[in-house]
Amino acid sequence: MLETEFYDCPYCGEPAEAVLDLSGGDQTYIEDCPVCCRPIIFVLQIHDDEWMLEVRSENE
């Protein structure tokens, strides 16, 4: 089950899009910003049919 979510890079502020795989349950992973290439921490939490994505820098 895939979803997409738009977010702003916590470093450069540029908008980007993440493709989320909700079938894996709660997840924490790192992906580089497609613009400035700095590592972004993604925290995906899933509860029943609802989900929430938190995006932050390594320094937060």
N, C-alpha and C positions, 0 to 999 in steps of 0.2 A: 504494500500500500504506500504509494509515493504522494507527497505533497510538496508544494513549492512555497517558499516564504521569502519576501523581500526584507532586506536589512541594510543598515548603513555601517560601513567599516568603522570600528571604534578608533582607528588610527587616522585615516585620511578623510573619513566622512563620505566617501563615495558610495552610492547605492549599488547593491549587488543582489543576486538571487541564490538561495540555497535550495537544493533538492533534498528532501527529508524522507528517509525510509522509516515509516511508523511501525512496521512489522517487527522491528528489533527491540521494542520497548525503550525504557529510559537509556539515554546515551550521552556521553561526553566525548568530544573529539576535537581535533584541531585541523583547520584548513587555512591555507594562505589566502590573503586578499587578492582578488584577480587584478587589482589596480596597483597597490603599493607592495604587494608580496609579503607583508608582515603576517605572522601567525595569529589567527583568530580562534578563540575558544568558543565552541558551540555546546550548549547544554540543552538537550531535548528531554522534556518530561511529558509523559503520556499517562493520562488518567481516564479510564473508560473510553469514551469517544472524543474527548477533548485533549488537546496538546498545547504545549507552550515552548517556545524557543527563546533562550537567552544567549545573547552574543556579547562577548567581552574581550578585552585585550589581555595579554599575559600579566600585566601589571595590576589588574583589578582583583 
